[in-house]
Amino acid sequence: MVNVDEAVIARLKTHGQNFEILVDCDNAIALRGGRDIEMRNVLAATRIFSDGKKGLEASENAVKQIFGTSDVEEVARQIIKKGEIQVSQEHRERVRELKRKQIIDVIHRNGVDTKTHAPHPPQRLENAMKEAGFHVDEYKPVQEQVQELLKKLKTILPIRFEIKEVRVKISPAYAPKCYSAIKHLGTILREEWQDNGYWNAVVEIPGGLESEFYEKLNKLTSGNVECKVTKIK
């Protein structure tokens, strides 16, 4: 059972009445998101309240009439699925930190120095993010915040998003084991197996992954690979 002192309230207002349960914030959100979690790891108390803070329990008749059952776990599931979950400060901070890392990763993978066309290191981006005074919003989508931050970074760093097309040629001895790595890092636009067994392809990659792309292929082929950027978008 969840520690009551660490629980938050999940609430559903319906039919002019208020129904509340005490839950573990993270597990309740995960359950709402579709994960299969045992209710003993979600509920801090096996009771349905009309006011959780005051400890006032809801009428059993009202619960059964509105939810179609008096089973606490089933009613709790409905409250979590249909109602609102009070989010703890600790949870908000974890979400912000996760989104901060995701935002930096997206910009690192796609953004390049406009002068050198090389990616900015993550630490440089983080420092610029602090300098810009950018605050991560735990509720906004990552991509939306990426665009907001990118506008601010352009006043601090020479940066822009680029897509590069790279022509790749790999010998038959290494082509099969390189294929999945290439698909992971980019998008294969065109490919061709030559009569001599060599694999030729044009691969589209985020600009910030160019160095990683070359390093990965060189490692897999012991340097027996040809790569050339043919287009920058």
N, C-alpha and C positions, 0 to 999 in steps of 0.2 A: 504494500500500500504506500502511496505517496505521502511525504511529510506534509502535514497540514500547514505548518508555518511557512513552507516554501511554495504552497499552491496559489494559483490564481483563479479567478472566476470565469466560467463560461456561462453565457446568458442567452436565453431565448425569450423574446416578448411575443406572445401570440394570444389571440382570442381575448385581448384586454387583460392578460395576466402575465406575471413575470416568473420565469423558472430558471434557477441557477444551480450550478454544481461546482465543486472545488476540484481543480485538475492540475496536473503537471503541465506547464506551458508547452514545453517542447514536444512531449508525447501527444498532447491533445492536437497540436498543429499538425503533427505527422499523421495522426489518425484521420484528421479532416482531409489531408492530402492524399489519402488512399492507402496508407501503410497499414498492415495487419498488426495491431498492437493489443496485447491483453489489457482488459479494462483495469485490472489490479495495478497496472503500471501507469494508468491514466488518472484514476479517481483517488482523491485524498479522503473522501468520505462517501459511503454508500447511501447517500440521502439526496433528495431533491428539495431545494430550498426555494422559498419565495423571496428571501433576502439572505444571502449567504453570510454577509458581514454581521448581521444581527442573529444569525443562527435560526431564523424562522423557517420552518419546513412548509412546503407547499401541501395543499390538501390532496390526499391520496385519491379522492373521487375526481378532483379536477384533473390530476395527472392522468388517470385512467381514461377519462372522457376525452381529453385533448390528444393524448399520445397513443391511445388504443391499447395501452398496457400499463401495468404498475411495476413491471420489471425495471429496477433502477438502472441496470447496465444498458438496456435497450433505450430507455428514455434518455440516458446520458449521451448515447451515440447520436440520437436525433438532435439533441441540444448542440452538440459539438459540430455536427454536419450543417445545421441550419442557422445556428445562432452566431454570436460573436465571442471571441476568446480574448480575455484581457492579456496583453502581451507584457511580459516582465522586462525590466531594464536590461537584465543580463541577456535575454534573448535578443532584444533590439541591438545590443552591442555586438553580439556574435554575427547577426545578419549584416550589420554595417561592415564589420571586418571582412566577412566573406565577399561582400559586394565590392569592397575596396580592392581586394586582391583580383577579383574578376575584371574590374575596370582597368587596372594597371596591366593585366595580362592581355586584354584585347588591344590596348593601345601599343603595347610592346610588340605584339604579333603583327599588327597592321601598319603602325607608324614608323616613319624613317626620318632621318635628318635630311632636310631639303638640300643641304650642300653636299653631303657625302653619299646620300641614299642608303646609309647604314642605319640599323635600328638603334634607338636610344636604350641604354641599359635600364632595367626596371628600377634600380635605385635612383638613377637620375630622374626618372619620371615621378617617383614618389617624392623626391625633394622638390621638384617643380610643382607637384600637386599641393604640397604644404605651403610653398611660396605663394601660390595662387589663392590660398585660403579656401580651397574647395572642400566642402563637407558632404560626405556620402549620405544619401537619403535611403533608409532601409526599405522604403515603400516604392520608390521609383524603379522602373526596369533598368537593368544594367546598360543596355544599348542607348537609352535616352540620356543617361548620365555620362556615358562615354562621349557623346556629341557635345554635351555641355562643358565637360572638362577639356576636350580638345580645343574648343574656342578660347578657353582661358590659357591653355598651354602655349598657344601660338603667339601670345604676347611675351612669353618667357623663353621658349625654345624654338629653333627652326624645325618645325615638324609638320608633316602631312601624311595622310593615308595613301599608300600605293599598292597596286596589284602588279605583279611581274609575271611575264610569260617566259619560261625557261625551256630551251630545247635541250633534251637529254638523250644521250646515246650510251647504252650499256651492253657489254658483251654477253653472250648466251650463258656464260658460267655464273654470272651474278644477277642477271635480270629478274629471275623468278623471286629471289629473296628480297629484292629492292621494291618490288611492285606494291606490297602492302604498306611499306614505309612511305612511299611516294603518295599513295592515296590518303594516308593519314595526314600528311603535311600540306597537300594541295589538291587540285582538281586536274585530272588528265583530260585535256581538250582534244588531243589527237594522238593516236599511237599506231605503230606499224612494226611488224616483225619482218626483217629483211631475210633474203634467201640465205645469207651467211649466219643467221641466228641472232644477229644484233637487234636489240629493241630500241627503236627511236620513238620519242614522244615529245609533245609540247605540253608542259605542265604549268598551270596557273597557281601561283602561291602568294600569300600575303607578303607585302614588302619587308616586314620586319623579320620574316622567317628565312630570308635568303641564306644567311650564314649557317643557320641550323640545318637547312636543306642540304647544303654542300657538305657540311661536316658529317651528316648522317650517311649520305651516299658514298662519300670517300671511305668512311669506316666499313661499310658493308661490302665495298668492292676493292678494298685495299688500294684505293686511288685510281682504279681502272674504270673511270667514268668521265664522260665529256659533258660539260654543262655550259650553256651560254644564254644570257638574257637577250631576248629578241624584241621585247616590247615592255614598256612601262606605262601603266594606266593611272 
